[in-house]
Every structure is written in structure tokens, then in C-alpha cells.
Amino acid sequence: MSRGVKGILVTGITVTTLLTSVATASAQNIFEALFGRLGPAPAPAPVPDANFTARDRQQLANPPYRQAWIPPAYRRQIVHYHRKEAPGTILVDTDARYVYYVLPEGKAIRYGAIVGEDAQAWSGVAEVGRREEWPGWTPTANERRRLGPLPNYVEGGAANPMGARGLYLYSGGQDTLYRIHGTNQPGWIGHAISSGCIRLTNEDVIDLYSRVKMGAVVVVLGPKQGAPRTASAGAL
């Protein structure tokens, strides 16, 4: 066989191999777009945060729950904010499953949240009457009725449903029994499944807690009360 013929054959084989590889990759991409990747995806690493304490890093280094993939829309970010609440106010939009911490100059930090089921949701205006790091959990009588047998008390920690921080909502000097707190179920961010409290990822509630002052106003919008008009201003 002449050198020229061999060259043509080798070139043809190379081109065929490349085309086959491209076609296979395209088919793989289409398959993944429709059905996702085969096999389990690696769990995301915990979000680093300058506000973490030594205990936070220890508790969240290997939490006793599965790390969740949070949709981009529910990840912490700065957004334009067009409502009239004063800086330092917390606003909870239960319809959209967002918590806003209002900043100056028409901005806010937006966090994705788990909110209360319709029958359990609370709305109104309150204030932060107590703040606690890694709070313990004492189930309420209502939670015992709804959820069945529960321990009398659960010590604070990453396995605790209260998560890393608790902001306790008071009205008229009285505890409303509603809180903004962390969660040991981050996969439910963006859903309405809680017993009425507002839950953020532990990383996000640590960030919110670091900004909120005692006595801060908390506005909770109930269903159909309207959402703030916001647009993304940049990621945190």
C-alpha cells in the first residue's frame, strides 16, 4: 500500500473518531440536560463565612444531615429593594419564600427560606425580643399534636431543628412563639412545610444574625399580601 493511501486512511480514521466523539458528547449532554448526570453528584462544600465562630466551624464541618443543592434564586444575594421599610428591618415574604434584611440606598440582602404551611403561617409586625446562638429546642404543644411523640428538650447543635441561630419574635412584649432560625433540613429551602417558623440554612441564619440588632422590626407578609419588587444587584 502506498504512503499516500495510508495517509488518507489514517486521516479518515482520525476524522471519524473525532466526529464519533463529538456525537457521543452531544448525546451525553442532551441526556444529562433531560435526565441529569448518572450517579450521585458530589455534595457541595459548606459555604465559608467570616461570621463563623469556632463552634460554628466545628458543628458545620461535618453536619449530621445531607448538604443540599440550593437553587440559585434562593441563594444569599444583594437585591434592589423598592419597599419603604427602614434599614435594619427584616421582611419575610411567605408567598415567595424569601427573607430580606433591608440595607440603605434601596438594597437588601435576600435569603431563601422555608416558611410555615398555610394553616400554620403567621403574619404581622413583631420585633426581635431575643437572640440565641445554637439554641435548644422545646417542642410546643401544637408541635406535639401535629408531629407525634417528641423529646421534651433537644440540646443545641447541628442536629437540632433550630439550627445555628434563633431570632425570637415578640409582639407587645410577649413571645409570639414564632422564630427565624436555622435548619437541619436545608433541602426544603423554598418550600412551605414548617410549623410556622421561618427557617434559613445555617450559613444564612448566621449571616442574618450577625447583622440584626435587638428590637429590630420584623414584618411578615401573609399569603397574597404582595411581594416586594426586587431585582438582583449582585451575589454575596
N, C-alpha and C positions, 0 to 999 in steps of 0.2 A: 504494500500500500504506500502511495507516495506521501511525502511530508505534507503537501498541500491538502490532500484529502483528510489526513489525520487531524490537521489543524482545524478544518471545517467541522469534523465530527466532535472534537473536543469543545470547540466553541458552541456548537449546537447543544451538547450535553450541559454545558455551564449555563446557557441561557434558559434551557428547560428547567434546570434545578432552581434557578432564581425565580422563574415565573411560578413554579410549583410552591416555593417557599412563600412568595407574596400571597398567592391564592389561599394557602393554608393559614397564613397570619390573618388575612382578611376574614376568612371564615371563622377563625378563632375569636377575632374582635367582635364580629356580628353575634356569635354565640354568647360571648360574655356580656354584650350590651343587652341581650334579651333575657339571659338566664343567670348572669353573674359568673364569677370565677368558680371553677371546680375546686372543691376542697375548702376547708376553713380559712378565712382571711386572718392574718395576724392581728392580735388585739392592739389597739392604739396605745401609745405610751401615755402615762398621766401628763396632764398639762402643767408645765412648770409655772410657778407663781412666786413672785418676790414677797408676797404676803404670808407665805407658809412659815409656820413655826416648826421647831424641831419635832414636836409631836405630830403636826400635820404630815411632815415628810415620812415619819415612821409609820403612821396609820395608813397613808395612801401609797406607800411604796409597793405594797402587795395586798391590795384590799380583798376582803373575803367575798367579793362579788365580781361578776364579769364586767370588765370595762366595755363600754358601749360606743358604737359609732353614732355620733350626734350629727343630724343633717345640718348642712351649712347655715340654713336660715335660723337655727336655734343655737348657734354658737355665739359666744360673747362677742359683741362688737359695738362700736360707737355709731349711732344713727342720728340723723336730723330729727328734731322733736318740735312739733308745732302746737302742742297744747300750752296751757298757761301756768302749770304748776311751777312753784319756785324751785331753784336749785337745791338739792338735798332731799327732795321729795322722792318717795318710792311710789310708782304706779304699777298696778297689776291689771293686765288685760286678760281676763279669764277666757274670752272667746278665742283670742289669737294665741294663748298660752305663752305670754311674754311678761317679764318683769322689767321695768325701766327704772334706772336711777338717774334722776334729772341733773344735768350739768348746766353751767352757764352758757350763754350765747347760742341758745336753740339747739343744744345737743343733749344726748342721753346715752347711757350705757344700757344696752338691751341684752337680756339673758333669756334663754329658753327655759320653760318651766313645766312642771306637772301641776295641774290645778285640780280643784275638787270636782267630783261628779255633780251634775246639775242639782240633784236632791241634797247634796252636802255643801254646795258652794255658799260662800258668804260674800257680801258686798257692802260697801260703805266706806266711811273715813275713820281711821284709827291712828294711833301713834305707837312708836316703838317704846314699850314700857320696860322691857328687859332685854339684855343681850347675853348670850352664853356661848362659850366655846366647848365643842364636843359635849352637848347636853345629854343628860339622861332622858329616858322616856317612861312616862307613867301613862299607860293607856286610859282613855276616858271611858265612862260608862257606855257611851254611844259606840265607841270602837269595839268594846267587848261584845255588845249586842250584835254588831254587824260582822265582826271578824271571828267570833268564837273564842275559845279559851286562849288567854294571853297571860304572860307573866305580869306580876304586879308592878315590876320595875325592871328596866334594862339599862345597864351602865352605858355611859357614853363611849363611842368607838365607831370604827368604820362599819361594823355590822349592825349598828343601831339605826333604825329608820329615820331618826332625827338628823343623822349625818354630822358634818363637821361644825356647823354653827346653827344657832337658833336666834331669831328675832321675834320676840313675843309681842303680839298686838293687843293694845289696851284701848278702851274707849270709856271716857268719863271716869278714869281712874280704876276701872275694873278690867280684869283679864277676860278677853273675848274667847279664849281657848283656841284661837287661830294663830298660826305661826307661819313665818317664812323660814324654811330650814333646808338642810341638805337632804341627801337620799342615798340609800343603798340599792336603788333600782334606776340607775341612770338611763337605761334603755327605754324608759317610759317618758322621757322628756318630750314635750309636745302633745301629751295626752291628758285627758280628764279622768283620772282614776283614783284620786286621793280621797281621804275622808273629809276634805275641806281645806286643809292646809296647803300652802304653796311651797313646792319643792324645787330646788335647783340642784345641779350637780355639786358635789362637794367643792370642786375647784371654783365654781362660780359663786357659791354662797360664801366662801372665804373671801373672795374679792369684794362682794357686796358688803359684807360685814365690816371690812376694813374701812369702808367709806361712810357708813351710816352712823349718825350720832343718836344718842338717847333723846327721845322726844320727837324724832323725825316723823313727819306726816306720811301716812300710808293711805293711798287711795286705791280701792279695789273696785274695778268696774265689773258689774254683774253681766250675765248674758244679755246681748242685744243693746248694751248701753253705749256702744260705739267705741271704736279703736282709735288711738292716736294715729295721725298721718305721719309716717316716718319713711325715710329712705336711708340706705346705708351710707355712712360717711367714712368708714374705714374700720379695719379689723383691729382688735386689741391683741 
